[in-house]
Amino acid sequence: MSPEAAVKGELRQFLALAAYDPEQFWTRAFRTVSMLRARVLFRGYPCGERVCVGGRVQLDSRGRVAVGDRVQFLPGMIPMRVLVHPAGDLTIGSDSGFNYGVSIEVRERVTIGQRCMFGTMVRVADAAGAPVTIGDDVWLAHGVVIEPGVTIGAGAVITAGSVITRDVPPASISQGNPASSVPLPGRSQFLRAQEPVAPRRSPTSPAPSARP
């Protein structure tokens, strides 16, 4: 089938969906437009599959930006602002989500893990010699401020309005200005459930031979 025929087939299915299920049609249309906006916004940078830019994102990058699969930038009344300076390096892990009003400024390196959730008006900034690292499965509530040189461990939860000035242990909850951390019961079990399960070796498969 030629590309033109494939496009026409997709268009017929899309129009049929509009007549059959208008709500699903508009949901799908919004998602399609959001994915197209992501391709335009991050053109020239590594960008994963099914990245959606549903809201306004102001990207000013003279450095490096890499976005993982299925990252979502949600719509809202205030745009998200991303500023990457010439020597800056911003990495966003797969399945992370950003609400409106988030601000990220990168002078050296900001690394955001997988499945992170950013609430509204979160601010992240590093500095020369003071990179910021946010582990997997971190939740940042409304108005959180991340100061330069901070490492936030996997599975940490930061409550609304907290200011993070020092490292946060994994599977903990932090709150206050400056924030202090305490262990979060049950969070470690949740993190273990997120780990991929290694495939089991068949009982009939020969064991790997040891090298001499």
C-alpha positions as CSV (number, residue, x, y, z in Angstrom):
1,M,0.0,0.0,0.0
2,S,1.3,3.4,-1.0
3,P,1.8,6.1,1.7
4,E,-1.0,8.2,0.1
5,A,-3.4,5.2,0.4
6,A,-2.4,4.6,4.0
7,V,-3.1,8.3,4.9
8,K,-6.4,8.2,3.2
9,G,-7.3,5.0,5.1
10,E,-6.4,6.6,8.4
11,L,-8.5,9.7,7.5
12,R,-11.5,7.6,6.7
13,Q,-11.2,5.8,10.0
14,F,-10.8,9.1,11.8
15,L,-13.9,10.6,10.2
16,A,-15.9,7.4,10.9
17,L,-14.9,7.7,14.6
18,A,-16.2,11.3,14.6
19,A,-19.6,10.1,13.5
20,Y,-19.7,7.0,15.8
21,D,-18.2,8.4,19.0
22,P,-17.6,12.2,19.0
23,E,-16.2,12.3,22.6
24,Q,-13.5,9.7,21.7
25,F,-12.9,11.6,18.4
26,W,-12.0,14.8,20.2
27,T,-9.9,13.0,22.8
28,R,-7.9,11.3,20.0
29,A,-7.7,14.5,18.0
30,F,-6.3,16.4,21.1
31,R,-3.7,13.7,21.7
32,T,-2.7,13.7,18.0
33,V,-2.2,17.4,18.0
34,S,-0.3,17.2,21.3
35,M,2.1,14.7,19.8
36,L,2.6,16.9,16.7
37,R,3.3,19.9,18.9
38,A,6.0,17.8,20.8
39,R,7.7,17.0,17.5
40,V,7.8,20.6,16.6
41,L,8.9,21.9,20.0
42,F,11.7,19.3,20.4
43,R,12.9,19.2,16.8
44,G,16.6,18.8,16.6
45,Y,16.7,17.0,20.0
46,P,16.3,13.3,21.0
47,C,12.6,12.9,21.7
48,G,10.9,9.6,22.5
49,E,7.7,8.1,21.2
50,R,4.2,9.4,22.1
51,V,5.5,12.5,23.8
52,C,2.5,14.9,24.3
53,V,2.7,18.7,24.6
54,G,-0.9,19.6,25.6
55,G,-0.1,22.9,27.2
56,R,2.1,25.9,26.5
57,V,5.8,25.1,26.9
58,Q,8.4,27.9,26.3
59,L,11.6,26.2,25.4
60,D,14.8,28.3,25.1
61,S,17.7,25.8,24.7
62,R,21.2,26.4,23.6
63,G,22.4,23.2,25.2
64,R,21.3,19.6,25.2
65,V,17.8,18.3,25.8
66,A,16.7,14.6,25.7
67,V,13.1,13.5,26.3
68,G,12.0,9.9,27.0
69,D,9.0,8.0,25.8
70,R,5.4,9.1,26.8
71,V,6.4,12.2,28.6
72,Q,3.4,14.6,29.0
73,F,3.2,18.3,29.4
74,L,-0.3,19.1,30.6
75,P,-2.4,22.1,29.7
76,G,-3.0,25.0,32.1
77,M,-3.3,28.7,32.5
78,I,0.4,29.4,33.0
79,P,3.1,28.1,30.5
80,M,5.9,25.8,31.5
81,R,9.3,27.4,31.0
82,V,12.5,25.5,30.2
83,L,15.8,27.4,29.9
84,V,18.9,25.5,29.0
85,H,22.1,27.5,28.8
86,P,24.9,26.7,26.3
87,A,26.7,24.2,28.6
88,G,23.5,22.8,30.0
89,D,22.2,19.2,29.8
90,L,18.6,18.4,30.5
91,T,17.4,14.7,30.5
92,I,13.8,13.8,31.2
93,G,13.0,10.1,31.8
94,S,10.1,8.1,30.2
95,D,6.5,8.4,31.5
96,S,7.1,11.6,33.5
97,G,4.5,14.3,33.7
98,F,4.6,18.1,34.1
99,N,1.7,20.3,35.2
100,Y,1.4,23.9,34.2
101,G,3.7,26.7,35.5
102,V,6.8,24.5,36.0
103,S,10.1,26.2,35.6
104,I,13.4,24.4,34.8
105,E,16.7,26.2,34.4
106,V,19.8,24.3,33.5
107,R,23.3,25.7,33.6
108,E,25.2,22.4,33.9
109,R,23.0,19.3,34.3
110,V,19.5,18.4,35.4
111,T,18.5,14.8,35.3
112,I,14.9,13.7,35.8
113,G,14.1,10.0,36.2
114,Q,11.3,7.9,35.0
115,R,7.7,8.2,36.1
116,C,8.2,11.5,38.0
117,M,5.2,13.8,38.6
118,F,5.6,17.6,38.8
119,G,2.8,19.6,40.3
120,T,2.0,23.2,39.3
121,M,4.5,25.9,39.8
122,V,7.5,23.7,40.7
123,R,10.9,25.3,40.2
124,V,14.1,23.5,39.5
125,A,17.5,25.2,39.0
126,D,21.1,24.0,39.1
127,A,24.3,25.9,39.0
128,A,27.8,25.5,37.7
129,G,29.4,22.6,39.7
130,A,26.0,21.9,41.4
131,P,23.9,19.6,39.2
132,V,20.4,18.4,40.2
133,T,19.4,14.8,40.0
134,I,15.8,13.6,40.6
135,G,15.4,9.8,40.8
136,D,12.6,7.6,39.4
137,D,9.1,7.8,40.8
138,V,9.5,11.1,42.6
139,W,6.4,13.2,43.3
140,L,6.8,17.0,43.5
141,A,3.7,18.8,44.8
142,H,2.6,22.4,44.0
143,G,5.1,25.1,44.5
144,V,8.1,22.9,45.4
145,V,11.5,24.6,44.9
146,I,14.6,22.5,44.2
147,E,17.9,24.3,44.9
148,P,21.2,23.6,43.0
149,G,23.3,20.6,44.0
150,V,20.4,18.5,45.3
151,T,19.9,14.8,44.7
152,I,16.4,13.4,45.3
153,G,16.3,9.7,45.8
154,A,13.9,7.3,44.0
155,G,10.4,7.3,45.3
156,A,10.7,10.4,47.4
157,V,7.6,12.6,47.9
158,I,8.0,16.4,48.4
159,T,5.0,18.2,49.9
160,A,3.5,21.4,48.6
161,G,5.6,24.6,49.1
162,S,8.7,22.8,50.3
163,V,12.2,24.1,49.6
164,I,14.8,21.4,49.0
165,T,18.3,22.6,50.0
166,R,19.9,19.2,50.6
167,D,19.8,15.6,49.4
168,V,16.5,13.7,50.0
169,P,16.8,9.9,50.8
170,P,14.9,7.4,48.6
171,A,11.4,6.4,49.7
172,S,11.0,9.3,52.1
173,I,8.7,12.3,52.4
174,S,10.1,15.9,52.7
175,Q,8.4,19.0,53.9
176,G,9.1,22.5,55.1
177,N,11.4,25.4,54.3
178,P,14.1,24.3,54.5
179,A,12.7,20.8,54.1
180,S,13.5,17.9,56.3
181,S,12.9,14.2,55.5
182,V,11.4,11.2,57.2
183,P,11.0,7.6,55.9
184,L,7.7,7.0,54.1
185,P,6.1,3.7,55.2
186,G,5.2,1.3,52.4
187,R,7.0,3.3,49.8
188,S,9.9,0.8,49.4
189,Q,7.4,-1.9,48.6
190,F,5.9,0.3,45.9
191,L,9.3,0.9,44.4
192,R,10.1,-2.8,44.3
193,A,6.8,-3.4,42.5
194,Q,7.9,-0.9,39.7
195,E,11.1,-2.9,39.0
196,P,11.0,-5.0,35.8
197,V,10.8,-8.7,36.4
198,A,13.7,-10.6,34.9
199,P,12.6,-13.5,32.6
200,R,13.0,-16.9,34.2
201,R,15.3,-19.4,32.7
202,S,13.7,-22.5,31.4
203,P,14.4,-25.6,33.5
204,T,15.5,-27.4,30.4
205,S,17.9,-24.7,29.3
206,P,21.6,-25.5,30.1
207,A,23.2,-23.5,32.8
208,P,25.8,-21.0,31.5
209,S,29.2,-22.4,31.5
210,A,31.9,-20.7,33.7
211,R,34.8,-19.2,31.9
212,P,38.2,-20.6,32.7
